[in-house]
Amino acid sequence: MTDITAIRDQFPILDQQINGHPLVYLDSGATAQKPQCVIDAESRFYETVNAGVHRGAHTLAGLSTVAFEQARAKVATLVGASAEEGNEELVVTMGATDGLNTLATAFGNASLGRGGKVAERFALKPGDEIVVSRAEHHSVLLPFQELASRTGATLKWFDLDDDGRILSNTADEVITERTKVVAVTHVGNVTGAITDIAPIIKRTHEVGGVFILDACQSVPHIPVDFHALDVDFAVFSAHKMYGPTGVGFLYGKRDLLEALPPAKFGGSMVELAFVDRPAQYMAPPARFEAGTQPVAQVVAAGVAAEWMMGIGIETIAGHERIITEELLRLAEVDGVRILGPQDGTNRIGTVAFEVDGVHPHDVGQYIDAQGIAIRVGHHCAQPIHRHFGVFASNRASSGIYNTPEDAQALVEAVEGVRRFFLQ
């Protein structure tokens, strides 16, 4: 039995009142709160070993580098990636958005001939295809939309069913022999729907394409093993998995990272630099980690990964299934429509909804007045909102620290929305 009270006690931010009510935080899909051990880890790093990594021969530089790489290894273990020296598969980024832009930029550089023959598999030209879906966060859609524009490739997309799930069963039609890149979400950030990615990955590899997974909404909530999934690249953010802001990770199969040309340039990613001829770049992951890294944040992210594994990812997923069922009771409220799957099958505790006749911003303000934090707007995913025939919505999203009572408080608050605004 999971002791949620003991877990909640580790989150100092939850021990407060908002507008005279105990805080109910249901916005983990935007950013998760941080346990004290993560907060302490970042602070302790600055207090004890703060120094640049992979540079300098003094003691603090060495300790900082060890802490940085140990944290990378912890995060790699969480997602089923390799952190073995010389076979590292995780690149430190500023977040998932940065990781996706890194890939799109690197593919663009390969399209210009950078990286030589080994990088040709990433090169795009007119007639080639890039595939996304209507369910994508803008951080997936826009970088690859721009890449298509720069290279002359054609952007295509998976359509959605009535619940907003990606129609994976159309993979054989959507992905063709001309498809070079496929980028889709593992879990929809609006619907909470878990994508059946297996047929998409299979078809992508059949045609020789590269598959990219947006794992932002899956890594914090369900077991994820990139090796078992056989994805080529994946991105996720630390701040959604109970870690700090400003840092994320780009996973790549080692042979692909070694073939991929760099996307950013500067210190610590170059082996030899000259003024009269091209530079020789370092092996991954250093090749993609130009400049000073967010070392304290990476160390804290490692602690967050360790903390999650200590609880158990299956335990987290199981607890959140309980919260999901409670949140789905929103469908029983008069005038409320859930945007996404109506039951708890193959979904997480992210539930977007609209209240008939009341603007989402008004809904959010009314609920916030009762101490309940949810997200309002289009959640950086406008195409899927158009799919549902709305411009914006309200979104509740759970974390391990939420209780059934939290979800019930939201349902009760939403029950009062239409009475307040329409009567």
C-alpha positions as CSV (number, residue, x, y, z in Angstrom):
1,M,0.0,0.0,0.0
2,T,1.5,3.3,-1.0
3,D,1.7,5.8,1.8
4,I,0.7,8.9,-0.1
5,T,0.6,11.0,3.0
6,A,4.3,10.3,3.6
7,I,5.0,11.1,-0.1
8,R,3.0,14.4,0.1
9,D,5.0,15.4,3.2
10,Q,8.1,15.5,1.0
11,F,6.7,18.4,-1.0
12,P,7.0,21.6,1.0
13,I,5.0,23.7,-1.6
14,L,1.9,21.6,-0.9
15,D,1.8,22.7,2.8
16,Q,0.2,26.0,2.1
17,Q,-3.1,27.7,1.5
18,I,-4.2,29.5,-1.7
19,N,-7.0,32.0,-1.5
20,G,-7.8,30.7,2.0
21,H,-8.0,27.1,0.9
22,P,-5.5,24.2,1.1
23,L,-3.6,24.0,-2.1
24,V,-4.8,21.3,-4.5
25,Y,-2.2,21.1,-7.3
26,L,-3.6,19.5,-10.5
27,D,-1.2,21.0,-13.0
28,S,1.6,18.5,-13.1
29,G,1.3,18.2,-16.9
30,A,2.7,21.7,-17.1
31,T,5.3,21.2,-14.3
32,A,5.5,18.8,-11.4
33,Q,6.3,20.0,-7.9
34,K,9.6,19.0,-6.4
35,P,10.3,16.8,-3.3
36,Q,12.6,18.2,-0.7
37,C,15.4,15.9,-1.7
38,V,15.5,17.4,-5.2
39,I,15.5,21.0,-3.8
40,D,18.2,20.1,-1.3
41,A,20.4,18.4,-4.0
42,E,20.5,21.5,-6.2
43,S,21.3,23.7,-3.2
44,R,23.9,21.3,-1.8
45,F,25.7,21.2,-5.1
46,Y,26.2,25.0,-5.1
47,E,27.3,24.8,-1.5
48,T,29.9,22.1,-1.9
49,V,31.2,21.2,-5.4
50,N,30.1,23.9,-7.8
51,A,32.4,23.9,-10.8
52,G,32.4,23.5,-14.5
53,V,32.3,19.9,-15.8
54,H,34.7,18.2,-18.2
55,R,37.1,21.1,-17.8
56,G,39.7,22.0,-15.3
57,A,42.0,19.8,-13.2
58,H,41.2,21.0,-9.8
59,T,39.4,19.0,-7.1
60,L,36.0,20.7,-7.4
61,A,36.0,20.3,-11.2
62,G,36.6,16.6,-10.8
63,L,33.9,16.3,-8.2
64,S,31.5,18.2,-10.3
65,T,32.1,16.1,-13.3
66,V,31.6,12.9,-11.4
67,A,28.3,14.2,-9.9
68,F,27.2,15.3,-13.4
69,E,27.9,11.9,-15.0
70,Q,26.4,9.9,-12.1
71,A,23.2,11.9,-12.5
72,R,23.2,11.2,-16.2
73,A,23.5,7.5,-15.4
74,K,20.6,7.6,-12.9
75,V,18.3,9.2,-15.5
76,A,19.4,6.7,-18.1
77,T,18.5,3.9,-15.8
78,L,15.0,5.4,-15.3
79,V,14.3,5.3,-19.1
80,G,16.2,2.2,-20.1
81,A,19.1,3.9,-21.8
82,S,22.9,3.2,-21.7
83,A,25.1,5.5,-19.6
84,E,28.2,3.2,-20.0
85,E,31.3,5.3,-20.7
86,G,31.9,5.4,-24.4
87,N,28.3,4.2,-25.1
88,E,26.3,7.1,-23.5
89,E,22.9,7.5,-25.1
90,L,21.6,10.6,-23.2
91,V,22.4,14.1,-24.2
92,V,21.8,16.9,-21.7
93,T,19.5,19.6,-23.2
94,M,17.7,22.6,-21.8
95,G,14.4,20.6,-22.1
96,A,12.4,18.5,-24.5
97,T,11.8,21.5,-26.8
98,D,15.5,22.1,-27.0
99,G,16.1,18.4,-27.7
100,L,13.6,18.4,-30.6
101,N,15.0,21.6,-32.0
102,T,18.5,20.0,-31.7
103,L,17.3,17.1,-33.8
104,A,15.6,19.3,-36.4
105,T,18.6,21.5,-36.7
106,A,21.0,18.5,-37.0
107,F,18.9,17.0,-39.7
108,G,18.9,20.3,-41.5
109,N,22.7,20.4,-41.2
110,A,22.9,16.9,-42.6
111,S,20.7,18.1,-45.5
112,L,23.4,20.7,-46.3
113,G,26.0,18.0,-46.5
114,R,27.4,18.4,-43.0
115,G,28.5,15.2,-41.2
116,G,29.7,13.4,-44.4
117,K,28.4,10.2,-45.7
118,V,27.4,8.7,-42.3
119,A,25.0,11.6,-41.8
120,E,23.2,11.1,-45.2
121,R,20.5,9.0,-43.6
122,F,19.3,12.2,-41.8
123,A,19.3,14.4,-44.9
124,L,16.1,15.6,-46.4
125,K,15.2,16.9,-49.9
126,P,12.1,17.7,-52.0
127,G,10.0,14.6,-52.3
128,D,10.9,13.3,-48.9
129,E,8.3,13.2,-46.1
130,I,8.2,14.1,-42.4
131,V,5.3,12.6,-40.4
132,V,3.8,14.0,-37.2
133,S,0.2,13.9,-35.8
134,R,-2.6,16.3,-35.1
135,A,-2.1,15.5,-31.4
136,E,1.4,17.0,-31.2
137,H,2.6,19.6,-28.8
138,H,3.9,22.6,-30.7
139,S,7.4,21.7,-29.7
140,V,7.1,18.6,-31.9
141,L,5.0,20.2,-34.7
142,L,6.9,23.4,-35.3
143,P,10.5,22.3,-35.5
144,F,9.7,19.6,-38.0
145,Q,7.3,21.9,-39.9
146,E,10.2,24.4,-40.2
147,L,12.6,21.6,-41.2
148,A,10.2,20.6,-44.0
149,S,10.1,24.2,-45.1
150,R,13.9,24.6,-45.1
151,T,14.5,21.3,-47.0
152,G,11.5,21.1,-49.4
153,A,10.3,18.0,-47.7
154,T,6.5,17.4,-47.3
155,L,4.9,17.4,-43.9
156,K,2.3,14.8,-43.3
157,W,0.3,13.8,-40.2
158,F,-1.7,11.1,-38.5
159,D,-5.3,11.9,-37.9
160,L,-7.1,11.2,-34.7
161,D,-10.2,9.2,-33.6
162,D,-13.1,10.8,-31.7
163,D,-11.2,10.4,-28.4
164,G,-8.2,12.2,-29.8
165,R,-6.1,9.1,-30.0
166,I,-3.6,8.9,-32.9
167,L,-4.8,6.4,-35.5
168,S,-1.8,4.1,-35.3
169,N,-3.6,1.5,-37.5
170,T,-3.2,3.8,-40.5
171,A,0.6,3.6,-40.2
172,D,1.0,1.7,-43.5
173,E,-0.8,4.4,-45.4
174,V,0.6,7.5,-43.7
175,I,4.2,6.3,-43.7
176,T,5.5,5.6,-47.2
177,E,8.7,4.7,-48.9
178,R,9.4,8.5,-49.0
179,T,9.1,9.0,-45.3
180,K,12.4,9.9,-43.6
181,V,11.3,11.2,-40.2
182,V,8.4,10.3,-37.9
183,A,7.9,12.2,-34.7
184,V,4.9,11.5,-32.4
185,T,3.9,11.8,-28.8
186,H,3.9,8.9,-26.4
187,V,1.1,10.4,-24.3
188,G,-1.1,13.2,-25.4
189,N,-0.6,16.3,-23.3
190,V,-4.3,17.3,-23.8
191,T,-6.1,13.9,-23.8
192,G,-3.8,11.9,-21.6
193,A,-4.1,9.1,-24.2
194,I,-1.3,6.6,-24.5
195,T,-0.3,6.2,-28.1
196,D,0.0,2.7,-29.6
197,I,3.4,3.5,-31.0
198,A,4.5,-0.1,-31.8
199,P,2.9,-0.2,-35.3
200,I,4.2,3.3,-36.1
201,I,7.8,2.4,-35.0
202,K,7.6,-0.9,-37.0
203,R,6.5,0.8,-40.2
204,T,9.0,3.6,-39.8
205,H,11.8,1.1,-39.6
206,E,10.5,-0.9,-42.5
207,V,10.9,2.1,-44.8
208,G,14.2,3.1,-43.4
209,G,13.0,6.2,-41.5
210,V,14.0,7.6,-38.2
211,F,11.5,7.5,-35.3
212,I,11.4,10.2,-32.7
213,L,9.3,9.9,-29.5
214,D,8.1,12.8,-27.4
215,A,8.2,11.2,-23.9
216,C,7.5,14.3,-21.8
217,Q,4.1,13.0,-20.6
218,S,5.1,9.4,-20.3
219,V,8.4,9.3,-18.4
220,P,6.8,10.8,-15.2
221,H,3.8,8.6,-15.2
222,I,4.3,5.1,-16.7
223,P,7.2,2.7,-17.1
224,V,9.3,3.7,-20.1
225,D,12.2,1.6,-21.7
226,F,13.6,3.2,-24.8
227,H,15.5,0.1,-25.7
228,A,12.4,-2.1,-25.4
229,L,10.4,0.4,-27.4
230,D,13.1,0.5,-30.1
231,V,12.8,4.2,-30.6
232,D,15.6,5.9,-32.5
233,F,15.4,9.2,-30.5
234,A,13.3,10.5,-27.6
235,V,13.1,13.6,-25.6
236,F,11.8,14.4,-22.1
237,S,12.0,17.2,-19.5
238,A,13.2,17.0,-15.9
239,H,10.7,19.5,-14.6
240,K,7.8,17.2,-15.4
241,M,9.4,14.2,-13.6
242,Y,9.7,16.0,-10.2
243,G,13.1,17.6,-11.2
244,P,14.3,21.1,-11.7
245,T,13.4,23.4,-14.6
246,G,15.9,24.3,-17.3
247,V,17.1,20.8,-18.1
248,G,16.0,17.9,-20.2
249,F,17.4,14.9,-22.1
250,L,17.7,13.7,-25.6
251,Y,18.0,10.0,-26.0
252,G,19.5,8.5,-29.1
253,K,20.7,5.1,-30.2
254,R,24.5,5.3,-29.9
255,D,25.2,4.6,-33.6
256,L,22.7,7.3,-34.6
257,L,24.2,9.9,-32.2
258,E,27.6,9.1,-33.6
259,A,26.4,9.7,-37.2
260,L,24.4,12.8,-36.4
261,P,26.2,16.2,-37.1
262,P,26.2,18.7,-34.3
263,A,23.5,21.4,-34.0
264,K,25.2,23.9,-31.6
265,F,28.7,25.0,-31.6
266,G,31.1,26.3,-28.9
267,G,33.2,25.2,-26.0
268,S,33.5,21.6,-24.8
269,M,32.1,20.0,-28.0
270,V,35.1,20.3,-30.2
271,E,38.2,18.0,-30.3
272,L,40.3,20.3,-32.5
273,A,39.5,23.8,-33.7
274,F,41.3,25.8,-36.4
275,V,40.9,29.1,-38.2
276,D,42.0,27.7,-41.6
277,R,40.0,24.4,-41.8
278,P,37.0,22.7,-40.3
279,A,36.9,21.7,-36.7
280,Q,37.0,18.1,-35.5
281,Y,34.1,17.5,-33.1
282,M,34.0,15.3,-30.1
283,A,32.0,12.0,-29.8
284,P,28.5,12.0,-28.3
285,P,27.2,13.1,-25.9
286,A,29.8,16.0,-25.7
287,R,29.3,16.8,-29.4
288,F,25.8,18.0,-28.6
289,E,26.6,19.7,-25.3
290,A,28.2,23.0,-26.3
291,G,28.9,25.5,-23.6
292,T,28.5,25.5,-19.9
293,Q,26.0,22.8,-18.7
294,P,23.2,23.3,-16.1
295,V,25.2,21.1,-13.8
296,A,23.3,21.7,-10.5
297,Q,20.0,21.1,-12.3
298,V,21.3,17.8,-13.9
299,V,22.5,16.6,-10.5
300,A,19.1,17.4,-9.0
301,A,17.4,15.6,-12.0
302,G,19.4,12.5,-11.2
303,V,18.1,12.7,-7.6
304,A,14.5,13.0,-9.0
305,A,15.1,9.9,-11.2
306,E,16.4,8.0,-8.2
307,W,13.5,9.2,-6.1
308,M,11.0,8.0,-8.7
309,M,12.7,4.6,-8.9
310,G,12.7,4.4,-5.1
311,I,8.9,4.7,-5.1
312,G,8.6,2.4,-8.1
313,I,7.3,3.5,-11.5
314,E,4.7,0.8,-11.4
315,T,3.6,2.1,-8.1
316,I,3.4,5.6,-9.4
317,A,1.3,4.5,-12.4
318,G,-1.0,2.4,-10.3
319,H,-1.7,5.3,-7.9
320,E,-2.4,7.7,-10.7
321,R,-4.9,5.2,-12.3
322,I,-6.9,5.7,-9.1
323,I,-6.7,9.5,-9.5
324,T,-7.6,9.2,-13.2
325,E,-10.9,7.4,-12.4
326,E,-11.8,10.1,-10.0
327,L,-11.0,12.9,-12.4
328,L,-13.1,11.3,-15.1
329,R,-16.1,11.8,-12.9
330,L,-16.0,15.3,-14.4
331,A,-18.0,13.8,-17.2
332,E,-21.0,13.4,-14.8
333,V,-21.2,17.1,-14.2
334,D,-23.9,18.8,-16.2
335,G,-22.6,20.8,-19.1
336,V,-19.1,19.3,-19.0
337,R,-17.4,17.5,-21.9
338,I,-14.1,15.7,-21.6
339,L,-11.7,16.1,-24.5
340,G,-10.2,12.6,-24.7
341,P,-10.9,9.0,-23.7
342,Q,-13.9,8.7,-21.4
343,D,-12.5,5.9,-19.3
344,G,-9.2,5.0,-17.7
345,T,-8.0,2.5,-20.3
346,N,-4.6,3.3,-21.9
347,R,-4.5,6.8,-20.5
348,I,-2.9,8.8,-17.7
349,G,-4.4,11.3,-15.2
350,T,-4.4,14.2,-17.6
351,V,-8.0,15.2,-18.3
352,A,-9.0,18.2,-20.4
353,F,-12.5,19.4,-20.4
354,E,-14.8,22.2,-21.5
355,V,-17.7,23.7,-19.6
356,D,-20.6,24.7,-21.9
357,G,-21.1,28.4,-22.0
358,V,-18.1,29.4,-19.8
359,H,-14.7,30.5,-21.1
360,P,-11.8,28.3,-19.8
361,H,-10.1,31.3,-18.3
362,D,-13.3,32.0,-16.2
363,V,-13.4,28.4,-15.2
364,G,-9.8,28.5,-14.1
365,Q,-10.2,31.7,-12.1
366,Y,-13.3,30.3,-10.3
367,I,-11.5,27.1,-9.5
368,D,-8.3,28.9,-8.4
369,A,-10.4,31.0,-6.0
370,Q,-11.0,27.7,-4.2
371,G,-7.3,26.9,-4.0
372,I,-7.3,24.4,-7.0
373,A,-4.6,24.8,-9.6
374,I,-5.3,23.6,-13.2
375,R,-4.2,24.7,-16.6
376,V,-6.3,26.7,-19.0
377,G,-5.7,27.6,-22.7
378,H,-4.7,25.5,-25.7
379,H,-1.8,23.8,-23.8
380,C,0.5,24.5,-26.8
381,A,-1.5,22.1,-28.9
382,Q,-3.9,24.0,-31.1
383,P,-4.5,21.4,-33.8
384,I,-6.0,18.9,-31.4
385,H,-8.2,21.5,-30.0
386,R,-9.5,22.2,-33.5
387,H,-10.1,18.5,-33.8
388,F,-12.4,18.7,-30.8
389,G,-14.1,21.9,-32.2
390,V,-12.8,24.3,-29.5
391,F,-10.0,26.8,-29.2
392,A,-9.1,26.2,-25.6
393,S,-9.9,24.0,-22.7
394,N,-9.3,23.4,-19.0
395,R,-6.9,20.7,-18.0
396,A,-6.4,18.8,-14.8
397,S,-3.2,16.7,-14.6
398,S,-2.1,14.5,-11.7
399,G,1.1,13.5,-10.0
400,I,2.1,11.0,-7.4
401,Y,1.3,13.5,-4.6
402,N,-2.4,13.8,-5.5
403,T,-5.2,12.1,-3.6
404,P,-8.7,11.0,-4.5
405,E,-9.8,13.9,-2.3
406,D,-8.0,16.3,-4.6
407,A,-9.9,15.0,-7.6
408,Q,-13.1,15.1,-5.7
409,A,-12.5,18.7,-4.8
410,L,-12.1,19.6,-8.4
411,V,-15.3,17.9,-9.4
412,E,-17.2,19.7,-6.7
413,A,-15.7,23.0,-7.8
414,V,-16.6,22.4,-11.4
415,E,-20.2,21.6,-10.4
416,G,-20.5,25.2,-9.2
417,V,-19.1,26.9,-12.3
418,R,-22.2,27.1,-14.5
419,R,-24.4,28.1,-11.5
420,F,-22.0,30.9,-10.8
421,F,-21.6,32.2,-14.3
422,L,-24.9,31.4,-16.0
423,Q,-27.6,31.7,-13.4
